[in-house]
Amino acid sequence: MVQRMRPVVQKIEESRLDSITLENLPFGKIFSDHMLVADFRDGAWQSPEIIPYGPFEVDPSISTLHYGQAIFEGMKAFRVPGGGISIFRPLENLRRFQRSAARMEMPEVSEELFIEGLLELIRLDAGWMPDYPDHTLYIRPFMFATDSYIGVRPAETYRFMIILSPSGPFFLEPQRIFVESHYVRAVAGGIGFAKAAGNYGASMHATALARAKGFDQVLWTDPVEHKYVQEIGMMNVFFRIDDRIVTPSLEEGTILPGVTRSSLITLLRDWGVQVEECRVSMDELADAYTRGQLKEVFGAGTAASVSMIRELSYQEHSMIFDVNAFSLAHRLRTTLKGIQQGQIADTHGWMMPV
């Protein structure tokens, strides 16, 4: 049972809802009326507040701008039958947030602060929940160092925030993926498993080069041989070889342990599908494609849900897929969507009512 920890609320004088339509919104560009803010100082989190959404001042010497102590999460809330709102697996996002904080030498955000603040914020801004098919309320918790100090050490003060963004469908079209064989995303012992801001900043150059060639995202490979699969830019990745599913193992700590990834593995095993979390080589995949055994390739992530992949470009191999012939990927997307929207029984207790 989550202990109640109600934030102090300062309501906005006039909502912006009347000037905005919530249908077909671009992802991550529109934000609700309020935001949650809590500051860490003197070794403890201070009382959280919910205040009107807007900019705030920072000192030019704020340490997060210089040394990158910043982490974040991404999750979604869904409209369910009867008009209510439920959040998909927020406790799993909290646990990952805590692991990221520990790796980045940042203070832990308690369950009370994270969950109670989130629930109160969504209740206050419930009108921003789109009531259209395939629309969601995207939730972005994040934390960053706030010391006004230039020096390489963990900060002593931090700010934790949550903002909300109503969004339309994401990744509508099947993706073209370029397999990266030069640039590196993560190495064993690094921060690949953490949802740290620096992971994404470091990925942008390689992604830009891939997009200039007509691709949508990069599939990262290992930093030594550049042949073992890690993850796609904003997604974990799955491959169907004959009747089994393979996906890269989390053991080396180079891959983000996705909440959607975990959920899909659970569903597949519920259905009796063989799932192997293992080291996956691009040579193995190219050989399976040549033999006609590589049947499906799809990504999994909070924003993307289940995203079909229509092309993998690896060295001299161009692997093209008929996504309309995919079976498991479509079933997974339909089932996950049904659970999230309250149309399929939530037998695993994944949805948290607001």
N, C-alpha and C positions, 0 to 999 in steps of 0.2 A: 504494500500500500504506500503510495507516494504521500509524504507529509506535505500539508498545505503551507505554502509560503507566498502569500499574496503580495505582489508588487504594489507600490504606491502609483496611482494612475493620474496622469495629467492629460485630460481629453483635449483633442483639437477643437478649435472654436467652430470651424465649418469644414465638413468633409469634402473631399475632392471627387467623391463618387458620382455626383450629379453631372460632372463634366467629362466622364470617362465611360466608354462602353467596354464591358468585360469579355466581349466575344472576339476570338481570333487575335488575342494580344500577342505581341512578340515576347519571346522568353527573356526574362530578366531585365526588362526596361521600365516596367510600371511597378510602383510599390504602394502599399496600403498606408493608411493615415498615421499609424503609430509604430513605434519600435521599442523593444526592451533594451535597457541599459543597466549594467551593473559594473561597479569598479572594485578592483582588488588593490588594497593598500594596507599597510601595517600588518601584513600577514594574514588578512582575512577579507572575504567578500563583504562589501557594504550592502545596505538594503537596495534591492533592485527597484527600478522605476520603469514605468511605461510612459513615454512622452511622445509628442507629435514628431512624425518622421521629418527629418531635415538634416542639413549639414551641421557640423560642429567644428570648433577650432582645435588644432593641434599645434604643438611647438615644432619648429623646424628641426629640432634636435631629437624628436621622438624616436626612440630606439628601434621601433619596428620598421621605420623607413630606411634605416641604415643597416640593420642586421637580420631582418626578416623573421622575427619571432611572431608568426601569424598562422593561425589554423582556422579551418571552417568546416561546416557540414552542409549537407543538402538533403532535404526530405520533402514529402508532399502530404497535403491534406486533401481529402476527397469528399464530395457531396454524396450522401448515402440516402436510400429510400426513407421517406418521411421528412426529408429536409435537413437532417442532421449533418454533422461534419465529423469525420474520423481521420486520424493520422496513421500512416503506415509505419509501423515498427520504430517509433521514436526512441525507445530504450536501447535499441541496437545502435542507432546513431549517437546516442549519448555515450555508450561504451567506447565506440570508435573515437569520439571526440576526446574522451579521457586518455585513451592510448596515445593519440596524437599529442596531447598536452604533455604527457610524461616524456615522450621522445624529444620534444622541443624545450624541455625544462621550464614548463609553464605550470601554473597552479591548476589543480583539479577543479572543475565546475561540478558542484554537487547535483545529485538527482533532483533535489527539491528546487534548486534555483533553475535548472534547465527545464524540467518538465512543468513545474507550476508556472514559471514565467511564460513558457510557450503556450500553455492552455489559456492563460488569462489574456495573452495578446490576441490569440485567435478568436476568443469569445468577443473581445472588444471590436475587432475588425472583421467579424463574421460576414458582414455585407460585401466584403471584397472577395468572397468565395464565388467563383464563376459558376453559373448554373447552366452550363452548356456541355454537350458531349465532348469527351477527351480534354476537358479543361480542368485545371487543378489550382490549388494555392501552394506555390512553392515556398519552402521555409528555409531561410539561410541563417543559422547560428554561426557566429564567428568570434574569435578572441585575438587580441593583439597587444603587444607590449606598449606601455605609455610613458616610460621613463624619459625625462628630458635630460639625456646624458649620452655622450659619445664615448663609448668604451665597450669592448667586447666582453660581455658578461650577461648572464640572465638578468632580465629586468626585475625590479622590485614592485612595479605597479603594472596593472593590466586592465583592459576593458573587455567585457563580454557583452555581446549584443545579439539580438534576433530581429531580422526584418522579414517581411512577407511580400511575395510577388505573385499576383494572379497571372496565370499563363495559359496560352492555348497549346495545341498539340506541338510536340517537339520531334525532330527527325522523322518527318512524314515520309520522305523518300528513302529507299534502300541506299546504303552507303557504298562508296568506292574507297577502298583502303589501300594505302601505300605502306609496305613493310619496310621500316627504317633499318638500314644496315650501316649507318655511320654514327649518327648522334645517339646519345644514351639518355634514358630517363632515370634509371635507378640502379644501384649496385647493392650487393649483400652488405649488410651493416649500415646502410644509409637510411634515408627517410621515405623510401618508396611506399611503405605500408601506412604512413601517416598522411592525413589530408592537410598537408602543409602548403601554404601559398607558393612557396618557392618551387615545389614540384611542377606547378602549372606554368609559372613564369619561365622556367627553363625549357619547357616543351614548345614554346610558341614559335621559335625560329624554324625548327624542323617541320612543324605543322604548316607554317606559311609556305615553305618550299614545296611541300606536297600539294597544297592547294593551288599553287601556281602551275602545277602539272595536271590539274583537273581532278584531284582526289579530295575527299572530304576530311579524312583524318589519317593519323599515323598509327600503325601497329608497331609498338616498341619490341625490341628483341634484347637478348642478354648483352652485357657490356664487353664480353670477352670474345666470343665467337660470332656474335650477331646472327644466331640462327635459332635460339630458343625463345619461344613466345613469352612475352610478359603481359601487356594489356594495351588496349586501344586508348587513344587520348582521353576520352571521357567515359570509357566503358571497360568492364571486364569482357572477356571473349570466350565463346564456346564453339566447339566444332563437333559435328555429327559425322562419325566415320562408321559406315554401315549402320548397325543398330545401337552403337554405344556413343556416349557423349564424353568428350575430353575437354578439360579446361586447365590452364596452368595452376600449379600448386602454389600455395601461399607460404610454403616453408622457408624460402630464402629471404622473405621480408621485403621483396622488391615490388610487390603488387598490392594495390589497395584492396582490402577485404570488403568487397561491396555487399551492402545489405540486399540489393536485388540479386546479386550473384548467389548469395546464401539461400535466398528464397527459391530461386529457380532450381538449385540442386535439391532442395527439400521436395519440391513438387515432382521433379523427375524421379526421385527415388520412391516417392509415394506411388507413382505409376509403374514401378518395376523396371524403369530404364536404368541400364548400367551407366554410372557416372564415374569417370576416373579423373582425380585431381593429381596431375603428374607433370613431369617436364615434357613439353610439347615442342618438337623441332619443326621448323619450316620445311626441311627436307622430307620429313615424314608426311607432312600435309601435302606437299607437292606430289609425292609419290602416290598418296591415296587419291588425289585428284586425277592423276593420269590413269589410274586403275578404275576410276569411276566409283570409288568408295567414299569420297568426301561429299556428303549429301547436303549439309547445311552449315552455314557460318553465321553467327549472330552475336551482337553485343548486348550487354546488360548493365543498366545504370539507373540512378534515380531520375535524371532528366529524360533519358532515352527510353526507359522501361526495357522492352525487348526490341532491338533494332536489327532489321535484316541487312545482311551484307551481300551485295551483288557482285563485288569484284575484290580480289586480293592480288596485288601486284608485288611479286617477289623476284628480284633479279630478272632472269629471262622468262620467268613464269607469269602468265596473266591468267588467273583462275576466275572464270566467269560462272555465275550461278543464276538459275531461274528461281527467284525468291517465291514465285507463285507455287512452286512445287514443294516448298518447305512444309513440313507437317508439324514437327515438334515445336519449332520456333513460334509458329502461329498459335498452336495450342497453348503454349506457355504464356504468350502475350494476352490471349483471350482470358485464360484462367486468372492470371495475376490481376488484370483489369477488373474482372468480375469480383474477386475478393476485395479489392480496394474500394470498389463502388458499392459493396454490400449486396451484390447480385448472386454471389456464390458463397456458400458457407465458409466462414473463417475458422477452420478446424484447428489451426495452430495458434490462435489468439494473437494475430499480427496487428489487428486494428485497435487503436486507442480512441474511444469516443471523446469528443470535445465537450 
